[in-house]
Amino acid sequence: MSATHTPVTYRFSFGPWNISTGADPFGPPVRNELDFARKIKAYKELGFDAVQFHDDDVVPSEWGWNEQKKGIAAVKTMLEGEGLFVEIVAPRLWEDARTIDGAFTSNSAADRRYALDRAKRCVDIARELDCVNYVFWLAREGTYIREAKDAKTAVGRIVDACNAVLEHDPQIRILGEAKPNEPMDQAYLPTVGHMIGIAYKTIDPARTGVLIESAHSILAGLDPADDMAYALYHDKLWSVHLNDQNGLKYDQDKVFGSADLRRAFDQVWTLEHNGYGRHGECVGLDVKAMRTTTLEESMFHLAHSKTMFLRLLEIVRGVDHAKVEHLRSNRRYEQLDMLILNALMGRSD
């Protein structure tokens, strides 16, 4: 990034599910659920600008369209009253009984029709909320054994679903969110590279990009900063979900920078030096409070993640980039390594 550029003032978002009850696959809730309106009020209290939604975060999926429109209008009024906008909307297809074998890739034609109908309705919800960013997290688009589905056919069905969404509204943009595992054992589009490859097979590649979640890249054995750089090269990084992950385990959604500070630094470095945010892209968070956290402290993880981003941003902006380029050009990588370590430790020697 040129030093003559005006620094980006980043905008921040998270989803209401990030203020959670602490339930996990091996235990029940440990905190009471907070009222939806209370969660929305917390956004500005925590210094956030935008909301991430699933379709049924806004209105129940079983309601008819007329009833849904009334519910959407009420949510929109609530958001406007808090000075918030909607960054993304995503169809929550993975929790319905009809999608236990996948949604768009199900072996059941009836279940695939349900998934497409709900996907299109989610577009309608997004547009009612003045949101053009539509996220595809393909949670169950995979298999537990490879012989259960034809993988080539499955990939084609995912492209067909993308096309159906793009055709449904000429303004909507699809953001593919890749994850290599969980809940499915074997995902058909497990990485950012897979998602970007699919983008070029849709009817409108210019409206098909990606959302990158830090932990999902780590779970694939990849570095989130490299995935972000790859997507930025293609001009297809339209949102990020920053968090952290302690190795190749289940999806942990830790506070950003809490497991690997250098890795978090590199993500901020990549975003800052490659113009992310200059077109209004948000720094999204997808983080969960630790299970041991009390209800009274169940928003600290969000405040802490934003603070970590801003502190790392300050460090990134404070690094002498001319010195970095000098060390690079002379292949003095040991010195460059120490330059970054010193910056992270607040030292100048």
C-alpha positions, 0 to 999 in steps of 0.5 A: 500500500502506498504511503500516500493513501489515506488510511482505511477507517475499518468497519466491524461486524458480527452475527448475533449467534456470537453472543451464545449460550455456551452449548456445544456438542458435548454439553447443554447451555451454560448461560441464559439466552439474551433477547434479540433486541438486547443483542442488537443494542450491544453492537454500538455499545461494543463499537460495531457498525454492521450485523451479520444475519442468517435468514432465520435470525431475521424471521422464522423460515416457516412463515409465509412471505407476507408475514416475513415482510412484516417481521423484516420491516420490524427488524429493519426499524430496530437496526435503523434505530441503532444506526446499524446496517446489514453486512451479510445474509446467509441461508441456514440450510444445515439445520433442517431435517430435509438437509441431513444429506446435504442441501444442494447436493442431496440425493433427494430431488425434493430436498434439493428443491426445498434448498433452492426455494429457501436460498431464493427466499433468503435473497428476498430477505437480504434485499428487504434489508438493503443487503447485497452480500449473500453468503454460501456456507455449504455446511452439509455439501459433502459426504461421510463416505465418498461412494454416497454421492457422485462428487462431479455431479455434486459440484455441478449442483452447487454451481447450479444453485449459485446460478439460481441465486444470481438469476433471482436478483441482478444485484445480489453477490454470492460470497462462498465461505469454505470449510474443509470439515465439520459438520461433514467429514468430506466437503466438496469445496473445502478451500478458498481456492475451490470457491474461487474456481467455482466463481469462474464457472457461474453465470456471473463471475463478477458477482461471485466472490468469497468470505474467508474465515481464519479458522477455516483456512487453519483447519485446512492446514493453510495460512489465512493470510495467504488465502486472503492474499490469493482472494485479493489478487482475484478481487474477490475478497468481499468479507472476512471472519476473523478468529483464531484456532489452536491447531487442526481440531474442531472449529474453536472460534477463539478470540482473534490473535489469542492462539497465534499472534504472528499469524493474526499480525500477518492477516492484518498486514495482508488486509492493510497493505492490499487495500481491503476495506477501501470499498466498504468491506467489513472486518467481520468477527466469528468468535465464541465466548469460552464455555466457562464465561459467565453471562455478565462477561459474555461479550468480552470476546467480541470487544477483545477481538476488535481491540486485537485487530486495532492494536495489530493494525497500529503495529502494522502501520508503525513498521518501517516499510522502506526498511522491510523492502530493503531487507527483502531486496537483500534477502536478509530474512533473518533481520526481517524476522527480528524486525517483525518480532521486535514490532510485536514485542514493542521493541525498537532494538 
